[in-house]
Amino acid sequence: MRPEKKAFILLISLFSIFACDPKEDVDPTVEAVQNVTFKKIMELSPFAAAQNISVSPNEKYMIFSYKENTAVKNYYSKDGGETAQELFIYGNDKDKPIQTNISNGGLFVTTDGGVYDLNNIRSGSAAFYYAKGVTDSGKLVYIQNDGANGKTFFIDNNGTYENTGVRLTMDENFYLGTSGEKMGFFDWRNRTIAEFDVSAQTYTQTTLTNLNYSQLYGLGNSQNKVKTDYSYGHFAYAKEGGVIIITPSQEIRYYDYPADYQIFQNTEGGMKLFGDHAYVNIFDRWGGKKVYVASGTTLEPMNHDFAVCRVGDKVYSQGFLENGTRFKSGIIKESDGVKAYLPLEYEFEFASNQMFGKTYVLGDYAYASDKVYDLNAETYATSPIGEIVSIYHDTGKTLAYTATGTYSSTDGKNWTEESTAPMKPELVTKGTDGKYHALNLTQQVYVSPSTQAKTYSVDIEAYVSSNGIQWELVAGSATNKSGTGPRSMTSDGKVFFLDNNVGRAGISFFSEDFGESWVRIVNGENTTTGQAVSLDFQTSEFELSNGKFLSVRFEFSGQMFLTTCANSIGDCTEIEIQPSFNTESMYQFDDGSTTLSSNDELVFNTLDGIYLSSSLK
């Protein structure tokens, strides 16, 4: 065969190979979207806002009250905090936080007298019995008017209350609670304490003639200014300037609040007594609030909030542990100086976007609210830069704009403070002109006084910078537009957003100069030029590092669509995606909480945690 014929055949073969290559003319970004995968990187953080904590003496049974969105809900554990279930309460205590003593067998009594059994809470959600209190061993006590004998103690015996013949000679309203095998009463106005010993069926009442309220700052005679409590033979009294503990031997201990906390508001925050430890939630002169504990000879500040319960030397509190496994906080058990979260595994039903908000993933670290999550160690810590408002992935580094200043990082972990100026723009990009551009967005809401309907608008200011750190306002750029404002700005200056107010369909705003000037588009027509907008016109949420553009959309049915565009205003391809996470109701949370990582991965704030996509560049 002649050489030129061989060359011709080889050339034909090569053309055939390339013609049959299925990847010919396939956009790498489209291909990456078609093959996208997802992985969960952050779990929900249960029990992040407990208001009250109750724990049985044997530490087997627990009740936690906390605010879920705006409603108070109660949860219980019957395995020492390993798992939790919702606790349903009826009567006057329905939807109220629960603070109560729990017996070693799981019984507790609500303020309206309903008796509940945590071992049978599902079938016995409504109170199965009524009592005044329950002892640690599970004895139920009832105080009943016994005719001429007055108020008398009755004790349950296998479902029947039996009269003890022991009278209560103090007003029943002074009952403070049951702990151990005793019930405590404190008529603080007459300085009289009393106990009913359920086991011995004896009642003891004592007037403390040496109890001196005036030894502490404040009047202490107003019912609204006084808090009292009882626990294992101890009585406590708290007022504006301090707290008093009365021991079982009737030793009286006085504790003065620090001078800055001796104000009229105390003790509106409350007081809780566990044995000889009295926890007070007190205000300072500047409106701040702090928890102190009085015990022995000292009054010490605590580093947790007022959701606290003490069992012997074990302390249960609610808060955040540095390098722990909770995003916000959880129930913490402290034993021998060691603090750890209770597992409290529970399948929550609220959407995580109400917990995490926007999450920014930078390398091996995810930033949400004021916390940073180590993806490898799977632990949370307080962010060294505070809460991020916006970020810009610059060449070789990331710029973060936070409430406290501007920071830069090359690894997503270690940060350099670049500026403490108050500038914290919502949108930042580096333009093809080599300059940095930013938009400050300030949301405005008008509420109709007649219909209470809300109308949204946004104040917009455009800024320019040579380094992304020091900014200068663009003269004449300040404006107000109807709607909630834009979510993205491209490197070639394109900014677009809809007027998403009710009744404003078909109206939008568009800028081609980084928000320095705007045109109004109505039903597809540019009202400045009078020309129709191209049918291919489409802007995107994200700009990838390879110069392509990307948007995410969720449908009511849960369908997910990713749209890739070759340029900032069109040439787009939409692809339906089958994600591995629950997309139920995500169309409702189309609030801009999805972000783009430093590696061009989408960060999804889902119904059960934070998910990260594979890289789409």
Summary of the structure (lengths in Angstrom):
residues: 617
radius of gyration: 32.6
end to end distance: 47.5
largest distance: 130.2
contacts: 1907
relative contact order: 0.09
helix: 9%
strand: 44%
